[in-house]
Amino acid sequence: MVDLGEDEDEFENFMLPLTVSFETVLQIFNNNFKQEDVKRMLIGLARDLRGIAFALNTKTSYTMLFDWMYPTYLPVLQRAVEQWYGEPACTTPILKLMAELMQNRSQRLNFDVSSPNGILLFREASKMICTYGNQILSLGSLSKDQIYPMKLKGISICYSALKSALCGNYVSFGVFKLYGDNHFDNVLQAFVKMLLSVSHCDLLQYRKLSQSYYPLLECLTQDHMSFITNLEPPVFLYVLTSISEGLTTLDTVVSSSCCTSLDYIVTYLFKHIAKEGKKPLRCREATQAGQRLLHLMQQNPDVLQQMMSVLMNTIVFEDCRNQWSVSRPLLVLILLNEKYFSELQASLINSQPLPKREVLAQCFRSLMEGVEQNLSVKNRDRFTQNLSVFRRDVAEALRCDGSTEPPGSLDMMS
């Protein structure tokens, strides 16, 4: 293990073999010959650099690596992705290298305030993700055995890299719009294009894809709801459907991310409804974004109703391992649509034998006891505590003679 410390000369000496290799690649690229040799060299370089980047966990050492790569060598990797996008043996190591570079591990990407490196790094990542995303979609339909290695694996790496950038706290994304830079908008559009090329079934079937997509969606709903609300209605409904289907998965990481994303969306909607008509003119843009979301939900009321059914079904009939995560969006859904919640409540109670109905009715009354019409931390915590007691009491009531698990579950989901 070599300790590079903060010595730039030692770093340059350590990187000398890779420098020679990159210069050779540049020369071959410029002369347009021996393309197979270039691919083999780039694959090795990308793997070596990823290992080095993984080991550099301080700001000083990472900055030396970034200064070594940018602006001379990163464009070489961009060109390789553009040229050999259909060859995952080449693109996968390069995309993984970029994903590693985007990781703000140990705050290594918290550059000095006078440094533009965070913006420059994101711009390079944006270009690579957009290049790969646009090119990979040109492959057309792929067979079942080809779709993951040829397409979905690369998309999952792109999503992982983008998630690291969005959650890394080293880029102020507001400056892109302020200065007319379209790299942020472009990468978000690439995210959408790639997403729409993937079926909901594949999103959940391939674990690495689901574990990169759903945390990325969580970041987008947390900090970029203006982007979410500006999606075309079919695209937004596609996203909501992906959340709804992810809520039922056995993967706790995925289902928890779905709960969190749903909570951000419905909380945004709830706050808009609560403040509608009270906002000053300076907040008009935020009001319009909330109005778009409200209008879409009014046009498709079944979407949130279905999610409420799924969450209630999870609490009542399933082994819920992330009860806290489930409780957060469930409260907001109940406050947004108390009428439908009453219908769900009646459906469950009426599906049970007469001796159990009063017990279940009391469980539902206790669930909302002390819960107010707001989303304060105190109110959310109160509901979460009530939900824990509710789940225990309902399970005990339904267990008395074991009469109706499947009918109750099916009735809830209908």
C-alpha positions as CSV (number, residue, x, y, z in Angstrom):
1,M,0.0,0.0,0.0
2,V,1.5,3.3,-1.1
3,D,0.8,6.4,1.1
4,L,0.8,9.3,-1.3
5,G,0.1,11.8,1.4
6,E,0.1,15.4,0.0
7,D,3.3,15.2,-2.0
8,E,2.4,16.1,-5.6
9,D,5.8,15.0,-7.0
10,E,5.3,11.5,-5.4
11,F,1.8,11.4,-6.8
12,E,3.0,12.3,-10.3
13,N,5.7,9.5,-10.1
14,F,3.1,7.0,-8.9
15,M,0.8,7.9,-11.8
16,L,3.6,7.9,-14.4
17,P,2.7,4.4,-15.9
18,L,-0.9,5.5,-16.3
19,T,0.1,8.8,-17.8
20,V,2.2,6.9,-20.4
21,S,-0.7,4.6,-21.2
22,F,-3.2,7.5,-21.6
23,E,-0.8,9.4,-23.9
24,T,-0.5,6.2,-26.0
25,V,-4.3,6.0,-26.1
26,L,-4.5,9.6,-27.2
27,Q,-2.0,9.0,-30.0
28,I,-3.8,5.9,-31.2
29,F,-7.2,7.7,-31.0
30,N,-5.9,10.6,-33.1
31,N,-4.4,8.3,-35.7
32,N,-7.6,6.1,-35.9
33,F,-5.9,2.7,-35.9
34,K,-5.5,-0.4,-33.6
35,Q,-8.9,0.2,-32.0
36,E,-8.9,-3.1,-30.2
37,D,-5.6,-2.2,-28.5
38,V,-7.2,1.0,-27.4
39,K,-10.2,-0.8,-25.9
40,R,-8.0,-3.2,-23.9
41,M,-5.9,-0.3,-22.6
42,L,-8.9,1.8,-21.6
43,I,-10.5,-1.2,-19.8
44,G,-7.3,-1.6,-17.8
45,L,-6.9,2.1,-17.1
46,A,-10.5,2.5,-16.0
47,R,-10.1,-0.4,-13.5
48,D,-6.8,0.9,-12.2
49,L,-8.1,4.4,-11.8
50,R,-11.2,3.2,-10.0
51,G,-9.1,1.4,-7.5
52,I,-6.9,4.4,-6.9
53,A,-10.0,6.7,-6.6
54,F,-11.5,4.3,-4.1
55,A,-8.3,4.6,-1.9
56,L,-8.1,8.4,-2.0
57,N,-10.3,9.5,0.8
58,T,-8.9,12.9,1.6
59,K,-9.7,16.2,-0.2
60,T,-6.0,16.8,-0.9
61,S,-5.3,13.4,-2.5
62,Y,-8.6,13.3,-4.4
63,T,-7.9,16.8,-5.8
64,M,-4.5,15.6,-7.1
65,L,-6.3,12.8,-8.9
66,F,-8.9,15.1,-10.4
67,D,-6.3,17.6,-11.5
68,W,-4.4,14.8,-13.2
69,M,-7.5,13.5,-15.0
70,Y,-9.2,16.9,-15.9
71,P,-9.2,18.3,-18.5
72,T,-6.8,16.0,-20.4
73,Y,-7.9,12.5,-19.9
74,L,-11.6,12.6,-19.0
75,P,-12.5,13.5,-22.6
76,V,-10.8,10.3,-23.7
77,L,-13.2,8.3,-21.5
78,Q,-16.1,10.3,-22.9
79,R,-15.0,9.4,-26.4
80,A,-14.7,5.8,-25.6
81,V,-18.3,5.6,-24.2
82,E,-19.6,7.4,-27.3
83,Q,-17.8,5.1,-29.7
84,W,-18.2,1.7,-27.9
85,Y,-21.5,2.2,-26.1
86,G,-22.7,-1.2,-27.3
87,E,-19.8,-3.1,-25.8
88,P,-20.4,-3.4,-22.0
89,A,-16.9,-4.9,-21.5
90,C,-15.6,-1.4,-22.3
91,T,-18.3,0.9,-21.0
92,T,-18.9,-0.8,-17.7
93,P,-15.4,-0.2,-16.2
94,I,-15.6,3.4,-17.4
95,L,-19.0,4.1,-16.0
96,K,-18.0,2.5,-12.7
97,L,-15.0,4.7,-12.6
98,M,-17.2,7.8,-13.1
99,A,-19.6,6.5,-10.4
100,E,-16.6,6.2,-8.0
101,L,-15.4,9.7,-8.8
102,M,-18.8,11.0,-7.8
103,Q,-18.7,9.5,-4.3
104,N,-18.2,12.2,-1.7
105,R,-16.7,9.6,0.7
106,S,-15.2,11.2,3.9
107,Q,-16.1,14.6,2.4
108,R,-13.3,14.3,-0.1
109,L,-15.2,16.3,-2.7
110,N,-15.8,19.3,-0.5
111,F,-13.5,21.5,-2.5
112,D,-12.3,25.0,-1.4
113,V,-14.8,27.8,-2.0
114,S,-12.6,29.2,-4.7
115,S,-12.5,25.9,-6.6
116,P,-14.9,25.1,-9.5
117,N,-14.0,21.4,-9.3
118,G,-17.4,20.3,-8.0
119,I,-19.2,21.9,-10.9
120,L,-16.6,20.7,-13.4
121,L,-16.8,17.1,-12.1
122,F,-20.6,17.1,-12.4
123,R,-20.5,18.6,-15.9
124,E,-18.2,15.7,-17.0
125,A,-20.5,13.1,-15.3
126,S,-23.5,14.7,-17.0
127,K,-21.9,14.5,-20.4
128,M,-21.0,10.9,-19.9
129,I,-24.4,9.9,-18.6
130,C,-26.2,11.8,-21.4
131,T,-23.9,10.2,-24.0
132,Y,-24.4,6.7,-22.7
133,G,-28.1,7.2,-22.2
134,N,-28.8,8.6,-25.7
135,Q,-26.6,6.0,-27.4
136,I,-27.8,2.9,-25.5
137,L,-31.4,3.7,-26.4
138,S,-30.5,3.4,-30.1
139,L,-29.9,-0.3,-29.6
140,G,-33.6,-1.0,-29.9
141,S,-35.2,-4.1,-28.5
142,L,-33.0,-6.7,-26.9
143,S,-33.6,-10.3,-25.9
144,K,-34.2,-11.3,-22.4
145,D,-30.7,-12.7,-21.9
146,Q,-29.1,-9.5,-23.5
147,I,-31.1,-6.8,-21.8
148,Y,-29.3,-6.7,-18.5
149,P,-25.6,-6.9,-19.6
150,M,-26.2,-4.8,-22.7
151,K,-28.4,-2.1,-21.3
152,L,-29.8,-2.3,-17.7
153,K,-26.4,-2.8,-16.0
154,G,-25.1,0.4,-17.6
155,I,-28.3,2.3,-16.7
156,S,-28.0,1.2,-13.1
157,I,-24.4,2.5,-12.9
158,C,-25.5,5.8,-14.4
159,Y,-28.3,6.1,-11.8
160,S,-25.9,5.3,-9.0
161,A,-23.5,8.0,-10.2
162,L,-26.3,10.6,-10.5
163,K,-27.6,9.7,-7.0
164,S,-24.1,10.2,-5.6
165,A,-23.9,13.6,-7.3
166,L,-27.4,14.7,-6.1
167,C,-26.8,13.7,-2.5
168,G,-23.1,14.5,-2.2
169,N,-23.6,18.1,-1.1
170,Y,-20.7,19.4,-3.2
171,V,-22.7,20.9,-6.1
172,S,-25.0,23.9,-5.9
173,F,-27.5,22.9,-8.6
174,G,-29.2,26.3,-8.6
175,V,-26.2,27.9,-10.4
176,F,-26.8,25.9,-13.6
177,K,-30.1,27.6,-14.3
178,L,-28.8,30.9,-13.0
179,Y,-26.0,31.0,-15.6
180,G,-27.8,29.2,-18.4
181,D,-25.8,26.0,-18.1
182,N,-27.9,23.0,-19.3
183,H,-25.8,20.2,-18.0
184,F,-28.2,19.6,-15.0
185,D,-31.3,19.7,-17.1
186,N,-29.7,17.4,-19.7
187,V,-28.8,14.7,-17.2
188,L,-32.3,14.8,-15.7
189,Q,-33.8,14.4,-19.2
190,A,-31.4,11.5,-19.8
191,F,-32.6,9.9,-16.5
192,V,-36.2,10.1,-17.8
193,K,-35.4,8.7,-21.2
194,M,-33.6,5.7,-19.7
195,L,-36.3,5.2,-17.2
196,L,-39.1,5.1,-19.8
197,S,-37.1,2.4,-21.7
198,V,-37.3,0.1,-18.7
199,S,-40.4,-1.9,-17.8
200,H,-41.7,-1.8,-14.2
201,C,-41.1,-5.5,-14.1
202,D,-37.4,-5.1,-14.9
203,L,-37.1,-2.3,-12.4
204,L,-37.9,-4.8,-9.6
205,Q,-36.5,-8.0,-11.2
206,Y,-32.9,-6.8,-11.4
207,R,-31.8,-6.0,-7.9
208,K,-28.8,-3.7,-8.8
209,L,-31.1,-1.6,-11.0
210,S,-33.8,-1.3,-8.3
211,Q,-31.2,-0.4,-5.6
212,S,-29.9,2.4,-7.8
213,Y,-33.2,3.7,-9.2
214,Y,-35.2,4.0,-6.0
215,P,-32.6,5.8,-3.9
216,L,-32.0,8.2,-6.9
217,L,-35.8,8.8,-7.0
218,E,-35.7,9.5,-3.2
219,C,-33.0,12.2,-3.8
220,L,-35.0,13.8,-6.6
221,T,-38.3,13.9,-4.6
222,Q,-36.4,15.3,-1.6
223,D,-34.6,18.2,-3.3
224,H,-35.9,18.6,-6.8
225,M,-39.7,18.5,-6.6
226,S,-39.9,21.3,-9.2
227,F,-38.4,18.8,-11.7
228,I,-40.8,16.1,-10.6
229,T,-43.9,18.3,-10.9
230,N,-42.8,19.4,-14.4
231,L,-42.7,15.9,-15.7
232,E,-45.3,15.1,-18.4
233,P,-48.4,13.4,-16.9
234,P,-47.7,10.0,-18.4
235,V,-44.1,10.2,-17.1
236,F,-45.1,11.3,-13.6
237,L,-47.7,8.5,-13.5
238,Y,-45.0,6.0,-14.6
239,V,-42.9,7.2,-11.7
240,L,-45.8,6.9,-9.2
241,T,-46.6,3.4,-10.5
242,S,-43.0,2.4,-10.0
243,I,-43.3,3.6,-6.4
244,S,-46.6,1.8,-5.9
245,E,-45.1,-1.5,-7.1
246,G,-41.9,-1.0,-5.1
247,L,-43.9,-0.7,-1.9
248,T,-44.8,-4.4,-2.0
249,T,-41.3,-5.7,-2.7
250,L,-39.5,-7.9,-0.1
251,D,-36.4,-5.8,-0.5
252,T,-36.5,-3.5,2.6
253,V,-34.1,-1.0,1.0
254,V,-36.3,-0.6,-2.0
255,S,-39.6,-0.5,-0.1
256,S,-38.2,2.0,2.4
257,S,-37.0,4.3,-0.5
258,C,-40.4,4.0,-2.0
259,C,-42.1,5.1,1.3
260,T,-39.7,8.0,1.6
261,S,-40.2,9.2,-2.0
262,L,-44.0,8.9,-1.6
263,D,-43.8,10.8,1.6
264,Y,-41.9,13.7,-0.1
265,I,-44.5,13.8,-2.9
266,V,-47.6,13.7,-0.8
267,T,-46.1,16.1,1.8
268,Y,-45.4,18.6,-1.0
269,L,-49.1,18.2,-2.1
270,F,-50.4,18.5,1.4
271,K,-48.5,21.7,2.1
272,H,-49.6,23.2,-1.2
273,I,-53.2,22.6,-0.4
274,A,-52.8,23.9,3.1
275,K,-51.2,27.1,1.9
276,E,-53.2,27.6,-1.3
277,G,-54.3,31.2,-1.7
278,K,-52.0,32.4,1.1
279,K,-48.7,32.6,-0.8
280,P,-47.4,36.0,-1.9
281,L,-46.5,36.8,-5.5
282,R,-42.8,36.0,-5.0
283,C,-43.8,32.4,-4.4
284,R,-45.9,32.1,-7.5
285,E,-43.6,29.6,-9.2
286,A,-43.8,27.2,-6.2
287,T,-47.6,27.6,-6.2
288,Q,-47.8,26.8,-9.9
289,A,-45.7,23.6,-9.3
290,G,-48.0,22.6,-6.5
291,Q,-51.0,23.3,-8.6
292,R,-49.8,21.1,-11.4
293,L,-49.3,18.3,-8.9
294,L,-52.8,18.9,-7.4
295,H,-54.4,18.9,-10.8
296,L,-52.8,15.6,-11.8
297,M,-53.8,13.9,-8.6
298,Q,-57.4,15.2,-9.1
299,Q,-57.4,13.7,-12.5
300,N,-56.1,10.4,-11.2
301,P,-57.4,9.9,-7.7
302,D,-57.1,6.1,-7.9
303,V,-53.3,6.4,-7.8
304,L,-52.9,7.6,-4.2
305,Q,-55.9,5.6,-3.1
306,Q,-54.2,2.4,-4.4
307,M,-51.0,3.3,-2.5
308,M,-53.0,3.9,0.7
309,S,-54.5,0.4,0.2
310,V,-51.1,-1.1,-0.3
311,L,-49.7,0.5,2.9
312,M,-52.7,-0.5,5.0
313,N,-52.5,-4.0,3.6
314,T,-48.8,-4.1,4.5
315,I,-49.5,-3.0,8.1
316,V,-52.5,-5.3,8.7
317,F,-51.7,-8.5,6.9
318,E,-47.9,-8.7,6.2
319,D,-44.7,-8.9,8.1
320,C,-43.9,-5.2,8.0
321,R,-40.2,-4.7,8.7
322,N,-40.0,-1.0,8.0
323,Q,-43.1,0.2,9.9
324,W,-41.6,3.6,10.7
325,S,-41.0,4.2,6.9
326,V,-44.6,3.1,6.1
327,S,-46.1,5.3,8.7
328,R,-44.7,8.6,7.3
329,P,-46.6,8.6,3.9
330,L,-49.6,6.8,5.3
331,L,-50.4,9.6,7.6
332,V,-50.3,12.2,4.8
333,L,-52.4,9.9,2.5
334,I,-55.0,9.6,5.3
335,L,-55.1,13.4,5.8
336,L,-55.4,14.0,2.1
337,N,-58.2,11.5,1.6
338,E,-60.1,10.8,4.8
339,K,-63.2,9.7,2.9
340,Y,-61.3,6.9,1.2
341,F,-59.6,5.9,4.5
342,S,-63.1,5.5,6.0
343,E,-64.1,3.3,3.1
344,L,-61.0,1.1,3.7
345,Q,-61.7,1.0,7.3
346,A,-65.3,-0.1,6.7
347,S,-64.2,-2.7,4.2
348,L,-61.8,-4.3,6.6
349,I,-64.2,-4.3,9.5
350,N,-67.1,-5.7,7.4
351,S,-65.0,-8.5,6.1
352,Q,-64.7,-9.9,9.6
353,P,-67.1,-12.0,11.7
354,L,-69.5,-9.9,13.8
355,P,-67.7,-10.6,17.1
356,K,-64.6,-9.0,15.8
357,R,-66.0,-5.9,14.2
358,E,-66.3,-3.7,17.3
359,V,-62.8,-4.6,18.4
360,L,-61.5,-3.6,14.9
361,A,-63.5,-0.4,15.0
362,Q,-62.0,0.5,18.3
363,C,-58.5,-0.2,16.8
364,F,-59.2,2.3,14.1
365,R,-60.5,4.9,16.5
366,S,-57.3,4.5,18.6
367,L,-55.2,4.8,15.5
368,M,-56.3,8.4,14.9
369,E,-56.6,9.4,18.6
370,G,-54.7,12.6,19.2
371,V,-53.7,12.9,15.6
372,E,-54.2,16.4,14.2
373,Q,-54.6,17.9,10.7
374,N,-51.0,18.8,10.3
375,L,-47.6,17.3,9.5
376,S,-45.6,18.6,12.5
377,V,-42.9,16.3,13.8
378,K,-44.9,15.8,17.0
379,N,-48.0,14.8,15.0
380,R,-46.1,12.4,12.8
381,D,-44.5,10.8,15.8
382,R,-47.8,10.4,17.5
383,F,-49.3,8.7,14.5
384,T,-46.3,6.4,14.2
385,Q,-46.7,5.4,17.9
386,N,-50.4,4.8,17.4
387,L,-49.7,2.7,14.3
388,S,-47.5,0.4,16.2
389,V,-50.2,-0.2,18.8
390,F,-52.8,-0.5,16.0
391,R,-50.8,-3.2,14.2
392,R,-50.3,-5.2,17.4
393,D,-54.0,-5.0,18.4
394,V,-55.3,-5.8,14.9
395,A,-53.0,-8.8,14.6
396,E,-54.2,-10.1,17.9
397,A,-57.9,-9.6,16.9
398,L,-57.5,-11.4,13.6
399,R,-55.5,-14.2,15.2
400,C,-58.3,-15.1,17.6
401,D,-59.8,-17.8,15.5
402,G,-57.7,-17.4,12.3
403,S,-60.8,-17.0,10.1
404,T,-60.1,-14.4,7.4
405,E,-56.6,-13.5,6.4
406,P,-56.8,-13.8,2.6
407,P,-60.4,-12.4,2.2
408,G,-59.5,-9.4,4.3
409,S,-56.3,-8.8,2.3
410,L,-58.0,-9.2,-1.0
411,D,-60.8,-6.9,0.0
412,M,-58.4,-4.2,1.2
413,M,-56.5,-4.4,-2.1
414,S,-59.7,-4.1,-4.2
